Amino acid sequence: MNQSKHDPSEYIRGIQQILISDKKKIGFLFGAGSSLAYKSDNSLTVPAIGKMTSEIVEEVGKLEIKFKTALNEIKEELGENDFNIETLLSKLELKLDVIGKSTLNSLTKEDFKILISSIKKCVRQKVSVHSDKGQIVRKDIVSELVQTDFANWIGQAERKFPIEIFTTNYDFLFELGLEHKEIPYYDGFCGSLRAFFNPESVEDFRFLPKQTKLWKMHGSLGWHFDKDTEKILRVSPDDEDILIYPSTLKYKDSKKQPYESLLDRLSNFLKQDDAILITCGYSWGDEHINSRIISALKTNTTSHVIGLFFDKFDRINEDSKISKIGLDNPKISIYASRNAVIGCNFGDWVLKSEPSREDSVNIDLYFDEDAAIDPKDEKKAEAKGEEIWTGKGEFILPDFSKLVKFLNTMVSDNEIKKLGENVKK
């Protein structure tokens, strides 16, 4: 079977046109990979979910041997591949809801409460990189965040439609970046003294139509379910009772908010014409999010999803789960490091023609070309003038830090000014 080839320079021009168009509605879906990105040793990062899960399970398991035993049993129940901090919390919440006066995994109802509280406390500690001895980190540290550079790109030009950021992360890195660059944004909460989550405003695209939107799909530090008012409130992120529920949404009706509204926002965003959702740092492992995306794209719209998929250390192939998502959905393109699924065709990234030295400077922003091959001895590093140029290489934009650098170097100062002027017209 002849495998397709995809020219990265061809598709990058399409992305550039999308990002500078005032007709497109542009959204980003960021997962844990974006919180791993850094540009210097001073950049704040959050552990990946796998590492975070193993560290928390080890730490909580040391509190009491019965906790360690229960966690091992639940890991076996969920399976190695599906065991992470979110599925673990979901399982524990479900067990707490049905346990009554009996025991499960040798734990009582009170044991489950202590275990859940301990895990959430560990999560808070690991994602609270915004805090330094109880204070917000210094502005010189915030300036070194990749998220701050992303906010810088958002603020470069006025747009007819605001950028919408969807993220599964709990941390405050995007908030730090946006506020450092003084970018007004809305996250679904209204009020000041006891800011409350307002589902109606999330559903209404006319609400604060010019402001950047930040939608935290899995919850956040500082979100608290207030039993007295039965509302989701935003409180101090250091509060002991923080709403960090996992993603399965199997809760009582009162606890389905804010997740239902945020998922609806993602669906409705994609149901608009000319909407483009770019994912980065997202593993496509959240089935409830995937199903909303796929379902929304089945509507009769011109929306499209570009999945920047980081697979540098575990390459995808045609049979990979992520590849099948793209192969089955013409409105979803998957851009991995060595391969891509575009138009339901799986293929390698290959430049059609060898670029000039001047062109290579621009190509290096998104594509790392392989070294030429010596036809006589591929292992020889020294050039002899007989090397064969293959056009192959690594597409680097699935790395969030590389994506942000590309965004900021994509448009010159003059072009940015023109774009802002055109939008005003």
Salt bridges, closest charged atoms under 4 A:
GLU10 OE1 - LYS352 NZ 3.46
GLU55 OE2 - LYS51 NZ 3.99
GLU55 OE1 - LYS126 NZ 3.01
GLU58 OE2 - LYS62 NZ 3.73
GLU59 OE2 - LYS126 NZ 3.05
GLU64 OE1 - LYS66 NZ 3.77
GLU77 OE1 - LYS91 NZ 3.99
GLU77 OE1 - LYS95 NZ 3.29
GLU80 OE1 - LYS75 NZ 3.75
GLU86 OE2 - HIS218 ND1 2.85
GLU93 OE2 - LYS120 NZ 3.33
ASP111 OD1 - LYS66 NZ 2.98
ASP140 OD1 - ARG138 NE 2.90
ASP149 OD2 - LYS39 NZ 2.91
GLU158 OE2 - LYS424 NZ 3.59
GLU164 OE2 - ARG265 NH2 2.66
GLU175 OE2 - LYS216 NZ 2.89
ASP187 OD2 - ARG234 NH1 2.43
ASP204 OD1 - ARG206 NE 3.22
ASP226 OD1 - ARG194 NH2 3.32
ASP226 OD1 - HIS224 NE2 3.83
GLU240 OE1 - ARG124 NH2 3.53
ASP241 OD2 - HIS224 ND1 3.24
ASP253 OD1 - LYS256 NZ 3.82
GLU260 OE1 - ARG292 NH2 3.39
ASP264 OD1 - ARG292 NH1 2.73
ASP274 OD1 - LYS24 NZ 3.41
ASP286 OD1 - HIS218 NE2 3.99
GLU287 OE2 - LYS321 NZ 2.33
ASP370 OD2 - ARG338 NH1 2.82
GLU386 OE1 - LYS376 NZ 3.48
ASP399 OD2 - LYS402 NZ 3.68
